[in-house]
Amino acid sequence: MELNTKHSVMRFNDQGTVLSYRIGNVEMLAARAEERPLFSMRLRDEAGNPVDVDTFSFQKIACERTGQGLTFQFSGQEQWNIMVRAHIMVNPQRDWVEFTMDIKNDTDCYVEYIDYPEMTVPNHFVSDGGSGKLFWPAMEGCEIWDPSQRDSELSAGFQYQPVGYPSKGWEGFYPGPVQMQYMAFYSDEAGFYFAAHDPKHHPKAIEYHRTDYGVRMEYRTFLALDKHTEYTDSFHVVLKDGIRDWMDAAELYREYVNTSSPSLPQKLSERENLPEWLKQTPMVLIYPVRGEKDTGQMEPNCFFPYENALPVVDKYARELDTQILVLLMHWEGTAPWAPPYIWPPFGGEEIFRRFVDKVHASGNLVGLYASGIGWTDESVLWPEYQKKQYREEHGLIDIMCAAPDQSVPHSLICNGPIRWGYDMCPANPFVTDCVLQEITKVIDSNVDYLQYFDQNLGGMSELCYSKKHGHLPVHGKWAVDAMNRLYSEVGKLILDKHSEIVIGCEAAAAESYMRMLTFSDLRYNINFCFAKPIPAYAYVYHQYLFNFMGNANGFNAAIPGDRNPLSLHFRMAYSFVAGDVLTGVLNGRGELFWDWGTVWETKGPHQTTLIRLVQRLLRLRKGLAREYLLFGKMIRPISYQTGGVFRLVRKDDTVVEYPEVLSSAWEGEDGRRVQLFVNFTDSDKTVTLEASCIPVTEQGDLEPVLEMKVGKFDVAMVKLGTSTCDNQEFSLEI
């Protein structure tokens, strides 16, 4: 049995197994496809025990042709009375294949998730001598050139494990640290787009991992289907050929989002309530007032009392000719990173408010980190902070996320080195009340930005299987709805208080949570441990929101500064071409430093050249490129050459390569297009363009060129025609 699109053929056997997926003459599936099921699913009995079922578990399998598709019906499962209808349809208008499923669950079990369809690609990756690359939408997007790198010692903590509870945080969970619902696999020969077009945002494990066959691209949709209940898919999983690179896939997903996603906020250009300071895109400066990194001693440092930092803030505002958003860490008077209680500020409200007033008087802004909806029993960093007795006296263990067996394990996020505690389930009114109580105090302090949902990665809720919260004891869409209710209440509070405070989270906000989480701390740096970051999130969503380049925690551990002296220069350039706001993490000397988490005694990057680069980036962003980087959308640039590559050397001696001049192209709201170039290196570069372009300067436009010089630590901008970018290679590809 076969299904055909214009350029691909998908072949099935009578058990419903996908035997082959060929694009032209290229087989896209790993060998021994007949050994892999079309789908698998997990049920849980009343005690929380897992019951795993796949297509090979059914005794009766029937297939029928339905127009341009196939429907396989699976029934007669030996132990459980469950029936599944798997629909695989060709959409001739879109020339792609759509997968949907119906389930009749006539059992005494809950259906936790379905894993459908099974897609495993061969080991023809760049690391294996092939040209294959996999796009994974985690942490704003990355390319996998070597799937084994994720299993390396350098990637400890980021290895694949099935998504469950307690969650380790940085993993393939949507909506969360995976912010988008699509993947792609492509090589020099062929490629495909693999996406869930799900406007209701069911939680999903969107993952990849090595298997005995090849590399599995995994979609597990957490259904939370009740006992003796029927389910019909409300969305399609889409398979589309013709993908050459990650930008082709991003174009398809952006088209879906723009036409079908109900969760998008208004475009930035249409928002009436967008604070003016966000339009001016300040430089973010991050530093703690206690200690010097996320762990270790927590004594007051050189930036406390708060006003000690004012000369440093004023210095950067003058040197960079920009507004500064001061973003404080370890400011909480409770204990650092000890949610949910954060108030009063360390040292007291009076000295903090005086600091806020003086920062505002100088034309700058104040922001605060918090730690989301976790619960802290005891702070490891500040042992005086104890809430275990309070939690016990108020019976609050019952509001915590529970595992399938109803045990309440400690959270894995920040527990041990920073605190001991739990994850609170947002289905409980206590959580909303607590969040509103704490945010109210921050609003009243006249702060401009609050990253309250730090550690709720992408704005996520942890998985929960509790029987005490009014939701089914399996994870599902109820959790997304609960978080959105919480965010809605935060939005109402801000309106009621007539405040313009902006709320954010750690990592870019997942698609389902974008309306509230307007400005967040990017974590593309995580991907450097095992992959190559690419600005896919910005490509898809930039017209709706942008973010700041973040505190980069852990970057220096993966890409050591002593071996990569231009790594911060590179990251400034990367964030600029992605359209995001630049960030400086300060050390105790007031210097722009590698990242949050590196001890201050470490030698930092070269300051003079870094300041020079940032000055030029900010000048272009606030000047000639402003309308594009503020309200425009990223588009496919013309290709270019510089004659060399820039190599970031990981701690384990593996290498990530980029062009030595970074570039991106943008389309403004009026249809005009430009391309930006950033030379972040210490030597002048000659850029050879594939098409003739018009250089743009502050003095006016120059004559069209095919070749131009970009000086060291400098930027350039050219005009493009309205269709010059079609069918070209993207500039961030090597």
N, C-alpha and C positions, 0 to 999 in steps of 0.2 A: 504494500500500500504506500502511495506517495502523495505528497502535497507539493505543489510547485508555485513559486513566484517567478518573476521574469528571469531572475539570475540564480535561483537556488532550488534545490530539491531536498525534501525531508522524507526519509523512508522509514516506515514502521513495520514491525511484525505483528502477528495477530494477538500478542500479549500486550500490545500498546507500547512496547519499548521503541525508542528512537534508535534505529540501527545506523543511520547516516544523516549527516547534514552537510550537503555539498554546495559550495558557492562557486559556480563555474566548474572547474576541474579540481578544486581544492576541498579536501575533506576537513571539516572544522571540528569533528569530534575525535576524542582519543580512541585508541584501539579497544577492542572487546566491549563495544557499546552494548551488545546483547546481554551483558552481565549486570547492567545497571537498570534500575526501575525507572519508569516514567515519573513516578512521584513516590514520596514516602510521607507519613504523617505520624504524629505522636498524640496519643490519648492519655489521659490520666484518670485513674480510678478514684473513688471517694477518699482513699487514704493518701493520694498524691503519687502513687506508684506509676511509672511510665509504662505505656503499652505501645510498642512501635509496630506499625503496619506499613507495608509497601505493596506495590502492584503484584509482586510475586506471592503475596499472602492470600490472594483471592483465588477461589476455585472456579468461578464463572466469569468469563471475560467475553463480552460481545462488542462488535464494532459495526457502526453504520455510517454510510456516507450521508452528509448533510450539506448539500450544495457544494461549496468549495472547501469543505472541511470534513473532519472525522470526529466521531464521538465514540469513545470507549466507555463501556459500562462495566464496572467491577463490583461483583457481589459474591455471596457464598463464602465469605470469610469464615474459617472453621470455628473460631472462638467467639467472634463478635458480630452482631447483626448490624453491619454498616454497609452502605452502598455509595459508590462514588461514580459520577459521570464526568469524565475528562473531555473537554471540548478543545479541539485544535482546528482553528479556522484560518483560511487565507482571506485577508482583507484586500480585495483587488484595487480599491481606490488608493490605499497607502502602500500596496505591494509589500506587505509584511504578514507575519504569522502571529495570531493571537491565541493565547492559552487562557481558558477559564475552567471553573470546576463547580459542580454541584455535589453536596454531601447530604446524605440522609443518615443521621447518627441515631439509630434506634438502639442505643446501648446505655448502660449505667455509668458511662465514662464521659468526661469532658474532652472535646477535641482542643488540644493546646495549639498545634500549628500544622500547616501543610507545607511541604517542601516540593515545589512544583514550578516548572519542569526541571528535571535533572539535566544539567549541561556540564560536561567535562571536556576541556580542550587539551590537545596534546602538548607535550613538553617541547615545543618548538620556539621557546623564548630566546631572547638575545643571549642570555647566559648559557644556553645550550647550543649555541652556534647558529640558531635560526634568527628570525626577525620579529617574532611574536612579542606583543606587549598587551598587558591587561590594564584597563582603566578601572580603578576602584574609587568610589566616591567618599571615602573616609577622610576626615580632617581636611575638608575643602577640596580634596581630589588629588590623586597621584597615579603615576604609571608604574606598573610592576614589570621590570625587565628581568628580574631574577627571583622567582618564587621562593627559592631556598633561603634568601637573605632574611626572610621573616623568622626563620627558625634559628638564626645565628645567636651567639651570645650577646652581641650588640643590641639585639632586638628583644632581650629579655623583658617580659611584661607586655609585649605586643604580639606574641605568638597567637596563632589561631587556637581557639577553643570554642566549642558550641556555646552560643549565647544562652545564658541562664541566670539564676540568682544564687548567691550574690554575684553581681557583675564586677568585672575588673576595671570597667570604665572604657579604656581605649580599645574598642573592638568594633566589629561590623554591625552596629545596632542602629536602626532607623525607627523613629526620628530621634537622633542623638548625635554621637560623633560621626555617624554617617548621616549627612544632611540631605542627600538626594537619592532618588530611587532608580538609579540606572547604573549599569556596567557596560563594558565593551571589550571585545578582543579583536585585535587586528595585527596584520603582518604586511610584508611587501606584496603578498599574493592575494589576500582577501581579509575581510573583517565583518563583524556584526555588532549590532546594538542589542542590548538585553536589558529590558526595563519593565518596571511595574508602573503602569499608568493608573495610579490609585489616588484619586482626589480625596478619599476619606482618610488616608494616612494610617492604615492598619500598621501596627508595629511589625518590624521585619528584621530578621538576620540577613544582611546583605554582605556576604563574605566570599573569600576565596581561600583555598587551601590545597596542598598537595595530597594526592592519593596514589594508590598503586597503579592507576591508569594514566593520570596526567594531573591537571589542575582543575579543581572543581569550582564552578561559579554558582554560588548557593543563594537561593531565595527561600527563606522560611517565613511564612506569614503567620503571625500569632493571631488566631481566630477567636479564642475564648468562646467556643461553641458549646452550648449547654447540652446536657443529657436529653435524649429523645427529642432532638431538634433538627430541622432541616436548614441548609445553608445554600445560597446561590451567590457566586462571586459577583461583587459589585465593581470589579475592575479587570483589566486585561494585563497579562504579562506579554510583552511584545518582543518579537525577534525580527530584526531587520538587517538585511545584508547591505553591502555597498559602503561600509565604513572603512575609511583609510587611516584615520587617526582620531585622537580624543576630541578634536574640535568638531568633526562630523557628528560624533555621538552627542556632544554638548548642544549642537544646533538642533538635533531632533528633540532632545529633552526640553530645551528652551521653548521650542514651538509648542510642545505639549503643555508645559507650565503656563505659557502666556494665554493659551486658549481654554484650558481645562481646570486649572488649579484654583479652588475657591479660597485658598489660604493666603494668597499673595496680598501684601499691603498695597496701597496706592503707589504708583511710581513716585520717586523722590520729587520730580518736577511738579507733581500734582498735589503734594501734601501741604495743607494749610498750616498744620501744627508742627512742622519740622523746625526745631530750634535753629535760630540763625547761626549759632556757633558750629553746628554740623555742616551747614552750607559753606562755612569758611574753612572747614577741615583743618583743625589745629594739629600741632605736633603733640603726641602723647609722651609724657615723661613719667616713668614708673620707678618707685623706690619704696623701701620699707622705713618705718620709724623705729623698729626694734629688730635687732639681729641684722644679718646681711644676706641671708638666703632663706629658703622655705623651711629648713630644719636647723637644728643647732641652738646655740644660746639666743635668748630673746631679750637681752638687756637693751635699754634705749641706746640708739646710735647717734651719729653726728647730725641726723636730720630731725632730732627731737631735742627740745620742743619744736613744734611744727614750723615755727617762724624761722628756724635756722636754715631752712631750705630756700627761703625767698631770694637771697642773692643768686643762687644757682638757677632758679627759675627765671629770674629777670635776665640773667646772662644769656640763656638760650633764646629767650624771646627776642633780645636785641640782635644776637649773632645770626639767628635764623630768620629774623623779620617775620615772626609768626605768633599767633596766639598759642599758648601752651595749655594743655589739659594735664594737670598734675593728678596722677593716679596712685593712691597710697596703698601700701601693703602693711600688714601687721599693725594696723591702726586701732583694731577693736579693743575696747576696754575689758571685754570678757576674756578672750584668749585668741591668738592667731589661728585662723582657719578652723574655728570651733562653732559650727552652726548648731542651732538656728539663731541664737541670740548674739547680737553684735554691739549693742549700745550699752553704756555710753562710750565715747571715744577714749582711747588711752590718754591718761593725763587729765581728763575732765572736759566737759562741754565748753567751758569758758575759753580755755586756750585754743581749742579746736575752732570755735566760732570766730575768734579773733583772727586766726590764720585764714579761714575762708574769706572773711571780709577783706583782708589785705590782698589776697590773691585776686579777688574780684576787682578791687580798686586798681590793680595794675593791668586790668583788662584780660586776665587769664581765668582759668576754670579749675574746678576741683572735682575729682572722681574718687570713688572708693571701691575696693574689692570686698566681697563678702563670700559666703561659702554655701549658698543654696539651702536645700531642704533636707540636709542630713541632720542627724541628732548626735550631740556630743555628751557622753557620760563623764569623760575625763580628758583633759588636755595633757598630752605628753610634753608639749612645749612650755606650758605654763601650768604646772601641777596644782597651783592654788585653785584653778577653775574646776569645780566638781558639780555635776548635775545628776549623778546616779541616784542619790537619795530622792531628789525632786521627781525624777522620772518614776521611781518606784512608788512614791507616795501618791502620785496622780494616775497611776495605772497606764502610763504612756507606752509601755511595751506593746500594748494592743494596737497602736497606730502605726507600728513599724512594718516595713515590708517583711514578708515571711517567705520561706522556702516552700516547695511543694509538700513537704512532710509537716508543715506548720511550725517548724522551728524558726527562731528569729536569730539568724547569724549576724555577727558584726559586719558592717560595711567593709568592702575591700578598698574603697577610695580614701586614701590618706590615713587609713587606720594603721596604728603601730608607730610609725615615725612621727606622726603629728597628733593623733587623737585616738580615742577608743569610743566607738559609737555605732549608730545604726543609720539606715536609710528610712526616711519617713514616706509613707504612701500618701499621695496627694488626694486620694479619695476621701480622706478624713477632714472634716471641717476644722479641726484643730490646726492643721497645717496652713490652711488659708488664713485663719485668724492670726497665727503667729507671724506669717510673712507680712501681712498688712500692718501689724503692730510695729515690726522692725522697720519696714520701709517708711512708715509715717514719721518715725523719728529722724530718719535721714532727710526726708523731704523738708521737715521743719528746720533742719540745720542749713538749708539753702545750698546743698550740694547739687552739682550739675549732672553728674553721671554716677550710676550705681550698677556695678556688675554683681548684682545680688545673687545671680544664679551661677556663679562660679562653682564648678564641680558638678553641676547639672549639665553635663557636656552636651552642647547643642541644644540645651533647654530640656533635656530628657527627664523622664521619670524612670526610676529603677523598676525592674520586673517585680511583681508581687503576686503571691498565691494565697494570701490570707483569706480565711473564711469569716473574718470579723469586720470587714470594711464595706459590705454591701455590694461588692463586685464578685463575679465568678472567681473561683479559686484557681484560675489560669490567667496568664497575661493576655491582654488584648486591647482593642481600640478604646475600651473604657479608660485606660491610663492616659492616652492622648487627649481624650475629652476632659479628663480631670485636670490635666496640666493646663489646657486651654481655658477651663473655667477659672483656674487660679490666675492665669495671666489676664483674663478679662476683669477680674476683681482688682488686680493691680492697676490696670488701665483706668477703671472707674475711680479708684482712689486718687490717682494723679489728676484726673479732671476735677474731682471734688475739691482738691486742694489748690486748684488753679496753678499747678506746677508745670514746669517744662522739663523736669528731670527725665533723663534717658536711661532706660534699663537694658542691661546686656547679660550675656552668659559666657562661659568658657567654651571656646571653639565657636565657629559661626553658627548662628541659629539654624536649626533644621527647618525645612520648608513649612511644616505645620505650625511653627511657633514664631514666624517672622513678624507678625503684626505687632507683637509686644517687644520683642528683643531686637531693637533697632540698630545697635552698635555694639559689637562684641569682639572678644579677644581671640584672634585667629591662632590656630595651632597646626598650621601646615608643617611646622618644624618637626612634629612627631614623625612624619613620613620619611624624613631623612634617615631614620634608623634602618629602613628596609626597602625604600622605594625612591622615586623621583617626584617631588611635588610639582603640580601644575595648577594654574589658576582656574580650574573648572567652575568652582562656585561663583567666582566673579563673572565668568563668561555667561553663566545662566542667569544670575540674579542682580547684576550690578545696577540696573535701572530702578530696583526696588529698595536696595539697601547696600551700604558698604560698611566695612569694619576697620579695625586697626590691626597692625601687624603683630601685636601681642607681645607677651613677656618672654616667649621663646624658651620656656623652661625645658631644660634637658638638651638643648641644641648643642652646646659646647661639649657635652659628654659624648655625643655621636660624631660631631665634626669639630675636633679640637682646634682652638684658636691658634695654638702655637704651631700647628701644621697648616693652618688656613688663615693667614693674616688678613685676607680680604673677605672673610666670610660675612662679616657684618655689613661691609660695603655691598656685597652681593645681595644680602637680604633686604637692604634698603631699596636697591634697584628692583628686586623681584616684587616687593610690595607696591612700589610705585607703578610698575607696568601692569600690575593686577588691579590698579585703581583704588587701593586701600590707603588708609592714613598711616603715616610713618610713626615709629615708636622708638624711643630711647629708654633703655634700662640703665639707671645710674648706679655707679659704685660709690664707695665712701669718699672718693676724691672728686665726686661730681662729674665724672667722665661718662661718656656713652660706652656701655659695657656689653660684653658678649650676650648675656642672657640673665634671666632670673634663675638662681640655683647654682651659679658659679661663685666661689668665694672671692671676696674683694681683693685679696692679696695677689690674685692671678694677674699677670700682665695683660692689659687690655689692648684693643685695636688702636691703630694710629689715629689720633684725634684730629689733627689738622686736615688730613685728606678726607676724613669722614665728614667733618663739618662742611668742607667745601662741596662734597657731593650732595649732602642734604640741602644745603643752601640752594643749589641749582635745581634739585628736584622740587622743592617747595615753590620756588619762583615760577617754574613752568606750570606746576599744578594750579597755582593761584592766578596765573596769567594766561598765556596762550592756550593752554590745554584745559582750562577750568571747565568750560561747558561740556567737554567730552568726558572728563574724569568725574564730574559731579553727576551729570544727568544722562550721559551717553551709554551705549552698549558696546561691549567688546565684540570685534568681528575678526574674521580671518585676515591676517596681514599678508602683504607680499613677502616673498622669501628674499633672503639676503645672505651674503657671505662676508666673513671677516678674515678668513684664512686660519683660524685657530679655535680652540675650545677652552673653556674654563673648567678646571677640575676641583671639586670638593672631595677631600680625602677623609674617609671615615676612620674612626679609631682602629678598625680591624683591617685597614689598608685597602678596602674596596673603595670604588670611586663613583661619584655622581657627576655627570657632565652636563654643562649648559653652554650656550654661546657666550663668547667673551664680551659681546654687546647684547644686552637683553632688549626685547622689543615687544610691543603690542599695538594693535590697531583699534580705532574707535569710530563709531558713527554717532554723530550728534542728532538731536531731535529734528533738525532741519534737513537731515540726510547727508550733510557733509562728512567727509571721512579724513582721518589723519592717522599717521603712524608715529609712534614715539620710540626713541632709541636711547639707551643708557649705557655709557661706558663707565663701569665701576672699577676698572683696573688702573694700574699705575703707568700705562703707556698709551699713547695715541693710537687710534684704530681707524683703518680705512674700511668703510662699509660699501660693498658693491650690491646695488639693488637690482632686482630682476626686471623692474619696470621703471621708467623715467618718472621722477617725483619732484615736487616743488618744495624746497626747504623753506621753512617758515621761521623768521627771526623777529625780535622785538622791533627791528628797524624796518621790517617789511618782507615781502616774499622775494625769493631769489629766482634765478633762472632754473629750469628743470635740469636735473642731474641723474646720472646712473651710478655715480660714485660720489661719496662725500666722506669727509674726515670728521670723526667725533673725538674730541680731546679727552685726555685722561680725567677721570672723575667728572665727566660732563654729560650733557644731554643734548638731544636734537629732536626736531619735529618736522615732518613733511606732510604735505597735502596729498591725498589720494583721489583718484577719480571715483565715480559712483559705483563702478563695477570692477575696478582693478583687482580686487581681492579674491575674485572667484577663482576656484580651482588652483590655488597656490598652496605651498607648504606653509605650516605655521612656524613662526620664528623661534618658539621655544623648543622645537624638535632638533635633535642632533642628527 
